[in-house]
Amino acid sequence: MPGIPLGVLDLVPIPSGSTAAAALRASIDLAQEAERFGYARYWFAEHHLNPGVAGTSPAVVLALTASATTTIRLGSGAVQLGHRTALSTVEEFGLVDALHPGRLDLGLGRSGGRPPGPPSGPPSGAAAGGGPESAPAPATAPGHRTGNGLLIPPGFSFASLAGHPRVALAQKLLLLPGARPQDYAEQVGDVLALLRGEYRDADGTEAHAVPGEGADVQVWILGSSGGQSAETAGGNGLRFTANYHVAPAGVLEAAQAYRAAFKPSDDLDRPYVSVSADVVVAEDDASARELAVGYAPWVHGIRTAAGAVPYPTPAEARALTADWSAADHALVADRLDTRFVGSPGTVADHLERLQEATGADELLITTITHGHADRVRSYRLLAEEWHRRSPAGSATRTGTTA
């Protein structure tokens, strides 16, 4: 197994009985610990109208975190371009880069109020929605295992959420009245042009983002399928993250489509892929499984559009799922079946399998537990095991050069 870097993806989860303020403080503390443990990157996701998530603005949270850390790269996983402009995005990250140069990753996501069309992932960064009667949408692809045993589950379709009233409300609240999102590939092109100082409109009028123009940021695209996100990343010679933790059924397709579309750029001369994974690590498999019990109702809230619940204790989670129907269990099965939960050795074995099957250059780890100390311990145990397995010196490769 090559000694590839590990990064962190943080949703800033709010545990039951806690507050958004406490969740933010915990995430900043975790970023400091991740830096000490040797993680290469620390990214913040963007979600809206979720009772159990405080990560609504990656740029704001990473600005706070940049002041509390010194070396770890910080970024968005991802800024949702569907309800913002290229200029506002470049200016936000330009502001942070002005004080913390050379440490930022601008991860761009496609969802968040896109024009109507076949959804290839969650309809927006907002999770809102239905009730316990909700059934899963039809599978979009049969499940199977790769040659090395990695589970590729049946595909989950988000089509049932696209017209949900709470999803529509989220889009209404995120978009200005009458605004229509820009084509994604065009919008990414505008972001790149503004960063390079090369933006011109159709009439040739220049625009210069200050701060932002010339910012030393890495631009990434995050995607859940082999559609426009993967093609846009490849066609622009950008780095790409395939979301095994969000849409595990599409991870191989996404990575393959990105590599097939890749064209060398001034920044990158070959494809560079990160793959995300849901992980919980404890001293032994049984302890890890206990810590991970809350994940089922958490995902259920997202999949029904009710929003991620405040992350429950194991006892609370068992009470929440006690009366679940077969449809409820099926709704979250692909996410639960593709988590990597166990001892450091067990989880590292799974991650090696994921890396081998996808050819990933990096892995992006997201861990949620009710207790903050348990989450910190999970990342520490994994880092120690990963370092033990890695060839000396190989973990320094983080995709910062072509």
DRENLODO-456837 format. One record per residue (C-alpha): residue in three letters; x, y, z. Coordinates in steps of 0.2 Angstrom, whole numbers, padded with zeros to 4 digits, always signed. Layout:
alaXYZ/...
***
This chain:
met+0000+0000+0000/pro+0008+0017-0005/gly+0010+0029+0009/ile-0003+0041+0003/pro-0009+0056+0014/leu-0025+0057+0024/gly-0036+0072+0026/val-0051+0077+0036/leu-0068+0082+0031/asp-0078+0090+0045/leu-0097+0094+0044/val-0096+0103+0062/pro-0109+0091+0069/ile-0119+0097+0084/pro-0121+0082+0097/ser-0138+0081+0105/gly-0138+0091+0121/ser-0125+0103+0114/thr-0125+0119+0105/ala-0118+0126+0088/ala-0105+0137+0098/ala-0098+0121+0107/ala-0098+0112+0090/leu-0088+0126+0082/arg-0075+0126+0096/ala-0074+0107+0095/ser-0070+0107+0077/ile-0056+0120+0079/asp-0049+0110+0093/leu-0050+0094+0081/ala-0041+0104+0067/gln-0027+0108+0079/glu-0026+0090+0084/ala-0027+0084+0066/glu-0012+0095+0062/arg-0002+0088+0077/phe-0007+0070+0071/gly+0000+0073+0053/tyr-0016+0075+0043/ala-0013+0084+0026/arg-0029+0094+0025/tyr-0044+0099+0035/trp-0059+0103+0025/phe-0076+0110+0030/ala-0092+0105+0022/glu-0107+0117+0018/his-0125+0112+0024/his-0140+0122+0027/leu-0156+0120+0038/asn-0149+0105+0047/pro-0153+0105+0066/gly-0137+0094+0069/val-0124+0104+0058/ala-0116+0120+0062/gly-0105+0121+0046/thr-0115+0133+0035/ser-0101+0143+0028/pro-0084+0135+0025/ala-0075+0151+0022/val-0080+0158+0039/val-0075+0142+0048/leu-0059+0140+0039/ala-0054+0158+0043/leu-0057+0155+0061/thr-0047+0139+0060/ala-0033+0146+0050/ser-0029+0158+0065/ala-0029+0143+0077/thr-0017+0132+0066/thr+0000+0135+0057/thr+0004+0121+0044/ile-0011+0110+0039/arg-0020+0115+0023/leu-0038+0121+0026/gly-0052+0121+0013/ser-0070+0119+0008/gly-0078+0102+0005/ala-0087+0110-0004/val-0093+0127-0007/gln-0110+0125-0016/leu-0109+0136-0031/gly-0128+0134-0035/his-0132+0148-0024/arg-0117+0160-0025/thr-0107+0169-0038/ala-0090+0166-0044/leu-0084+0183-0038/ser-0091+0181-0021/thr-0082+0164-0019/val-0065+0171-0025/glu-0066+0186-0014/glu-0070+0176+0001/phe-0056+0164-0001/gly-0045+0179-0006/leu-0048+0187+0010/val-0042+0172+0020/asp-0027+0169+0009/ala-0022+0187+0011/leu-0018+0183+0029/his-0014+0164+0028/pro-0006+0163+0010/gly-0003+0146+0002/arg-0013+0136+0014/leu-0031+0136+0006/asp-0040+0123-0004/leu-0055+0130-0013/gly-0066+0114-0015/leu-0081+0118-0027/gly-0097+0108-0027/arg-0111+0107-0040/ser-0126+0105-0029/gly-0136+0119-0021/gly-0151+0126-0032/arg-0145+0120-0049/pro-0157+0122-0064/pro-0169+0107-0065/gly-0162+0091-0072/pro-0158+0073-0067/pro-0150+0074-0050/ser-0133+0065-0048/gly-0132+0069-0030/pro-0141+0077-0015/pro-0152+0091-0023/ser-0144+0104-0012/gly-0133+0107+0003/ala-0149+0108+0013/ala-0156+0093+0020/ala-0174+0095+0024/gly-0189+0084+0024/gly-0201+0070+0025/gly-0206+0059+0039/pro-0203+0041+0045/glu-0214+0034+0032/ser-0202+0039+0018/ala-0196+0025+0007/pro-0180+0025-0003/ala-0180+0030-0021/pro-0177+0015-0033/ala-0159+0010-0034/thr-0150+0017-0049/ala-0137+0003-0051/pro-0135-0015-0044/gly-0123-0018-0030/his-0107-0028-0032/arg-0089-0030-0024/thr-0073-0025-0033/gly-0060-0038-0036/asn-0052-0033-0020/gly-0068-0034-0010/leu-0073-0016-0009/leu-0092-0014-0008/ile-0100-0004-0021/pro-0118-0004-0015/pro-0134-0002-0026/gly-0136+0016-0031/phe-0147+0028-0022/ser-0157+0040-0031/phe-0160+0058-0024/ala-0174+0061-0037/ser-0187+0059-0023/leu-0180+0074-0014/ala-0178+0085-0029/gly-0196+0092-0027/his-0198+0090-0008/pro-0206+0106+0000/arg-0192+0108+0012/val-0179+0106-0001/ala-0188+0119-0012/leu-0189+0130+0003/ala-0170+0129+0006/gln-0167+0134-0012/lys-0179+0149-0010/leu-0170+0155+0005/leu-0153+0153-0003/leu-0157+0161-0019/leu-0161+0179-0022/pro-0179+0181-0029/gly-0178+0178-0048/ala-0160+0173-0048/arg-0155+0158-0059/pro-0140+0148-0055/gln-0126+0149-0068/asp-0121+0134-0078/tyr-0108+0124-0067/ala-0094+0122-0080/glu-0096+0141-0085/gln-0095+0146-0067/val-0080+0136-0063/gly-0072+0144-0078/asp-0076+0161-0071/val-0068+0156-0054/leu-0052+0151-0062/ala-0052+0167-0073/leu-0054+0178-0058/leu-0040+0169-0049/arg-0029+0171-0063/gly-0034+0189-0067/glu-0040+0185-0084/tyr-0059+0188-0083/arg-0067+0197-0097/asp-0086+0197-0101/ala-0093+0195-0118/asp-0090+0213-0122/gly-0072+0212-0116/thr-0074+0222-0100/glu-0061+0216-0087/ala-0065+0212-0069/his-0052+0210-0055/ala-0055+0202-0038/val-0046+0211-0025/pro-0042+0202-0014/gly-0043+0185-0023/glu-0034+0188-0039/gly-0017+0179-0038/ala-0022+0170-0022/asp-0011+0155-0019/val-0026+0142-0018/gln-0028+0125-0024/val-0044+0122-0033/trp-0053+0106-0031/ile-0070+0099-0038/leu-0080+0087-0028/gly-0092+0075-0036/ser-0103+0060-0033/ser-0104+0053-0051/gly-0096+0053-0068/gly-0106+0068-0074/gln-0103+0086-0076/ser-0092+0088-0060/ala-0080+0075-0065/glu-0079+0081-0083/thr-0076+0099-0077/ala-0062+0094-0065/gly-0054+0084-0078/gly-0056+0096-0093/asn-0048+0110-0083/gly-0034+0100-0076/leu-0040+0102-0058/arg-0039+0090-0043/phe-0055+0080-0040/thr-0063+0072-0025/ala-0074+0057-0027/asn-0087+0055-0013/tyr-0088+0037-0007/his-0095+0044+0009/val-0110+0053+0001/ala-0114+0042-0014/pro-0103+0026-0013/ala-0112+0018-0028/gly-0104+0031-0040/val-0086+0032-0033/leu-0078+0021-0047/glu-0088+0029-0061/ala-0083+0047-0054/ala-0065+0043-0053/gln-0064+0035-0070/ala-0074+0049-0079/tyr-0062+0062-0071/arg-0047+0053-0077/ala-0054+0050-0095/ala-0058+0069-0096/phe-0041+0075-0089/lys-0031+0088-0098/pro-0014+0094-0091/ser-0014+0112-0084/asp-0001+0124-0078/asp-0005+0118-0061/leu-0006+0099-0063/asp+0002+0087-0076/arg-0008+0071-0072/pro-0025+0067-0064/tyr-0025+0069-0045/val-0039+0060-0035/ser-0045+0061-0017/val-0058+0049-0011/ser-0069+0052+0005/ala-0074+0039+0017/asp-0085+0038+0033/val-0074+0031+0047/val-0075+0027+0066/val-0060+0020+0075/ala-0059+0014+0093/glu-0047+0003+0102/asp-0057-0013+0097/asp-0071-0017+0084/ala-0085-0018+0097/ser-0081-0001+0105/ala-0080+0007+0088/arg-0097-0001+0083/glu-0105+0006+0099/leu-0098+0024+0095/ala-0105+0022+0077/val-0123+0018+0082/gly-0129+0036+0080/tyr-0125+0036+0062/ala-0141+0028+0056/pro-0154+0041+0062/trp-0141+0055+0056/val-0142+0049+0038/his-0160+0045+0039/gly-0164+0063+0043/ile-0154+0069+0028/arg-0161+0056+0016/thr-0179+0061+0021/ala-0175+0079+0019/ala-0179+0082+0038/gly-0161+0088+0040/ala-0147+0079+0050/val-0153+0077+0068/pro-0142+0083+0083/tyr-0130+0068+0083/pro-0137+0056+0096/thr-0129+0045+0109/pro-0130+0027+0106/ala-0145+0025+0118/glu-0154+0039+0110/ala-0150+0032+0093/arg-0158+0015+0098/ala-0173+0023+0104/leu-0175+0033+0088/thr-0173+0018+0077/ala-0183+0006+0088/asp-0199+0007+0077/trp-0191+0008+0060/ser-0199-0001+0046/ala-0190-0011+0033/ala-0191+0004+0021/asp-0182+0015+0034/his-0168+0003+0036/ala-0167+0002+0017/leu-0166+0021+0016/val-0149+0021+0024/ala-0142+0004+0020/asp-0129+0009+0007/arg-0122+0023+0019/leu-0121+0011+0034/asp-0114-0004+0024/thr-0100+0007+0017/arg-0094+0015+0033/phe-0077+0008+0040/val-0079+0005+0058/gly-0068-0004+0070/ser-0050-0005+0077/pro-0036+0004+0069/gly-0031-0012+0060/thr-0048-0016+0054/val-0051+0002+0047/ala-0034+0004+0039/asp-0037-0013+0030/his-0053-0006+0023/leu-0045+0011+0018/glu-0031+0001+0009/arg-0045-0008+0000/leu-0053+0008-0005/gln-0037+0016-0011/glu-0032+0001-0021/ala-0049+0000-0030/thr-0050+0018-0034/gly-0032+0022-0037/ala-0034+0037-0025/asp-0019+0049-0022/glu-0026+0054-0005/leu-0040+0049+0006/leu-0052+0061+0015/ile-0059+0055+0032/thr-0075+0060+0040/thr-0079+0054+0057/ile-0094+0059+0068/thr-0097+0053+0086/his-0107+0060+0100/gly-0092+0063+0111/his-0079+0075+0106/ala-0065+0065+0114/asp-0070+0050+0105/arg-0069+0059+0088/val-0052+0065+0092/arg-0046+0048+0098/ser-0053+0040+0082/tyr-0042+0052+0071/arg-0027+0049+0082/leu-0028+0030+0082/leu-0031+0030+0063/ala-0016+0042+0060/glu-0005+0031+0071/glu-0009+0015+0062/trp-0008+0024+0045/his+0009+0030+0049/arg+0015+0013+0055/arg+0010+0005+0039/ser+0017+0019+0028/pro+0035+0019+0020/ala+0046+0032+0029/gly+0044+0049+0021/ser+0030+0045+0009/ala+0016+0053+0018/thr+0023+0070+0013/arg+0016+0070-0004/thr+0000+0081-0004/gly-0003+0085-0022/thr+0004+0103-0020/thr+0015+0101-0035/ala+0012+0095-0053/
***
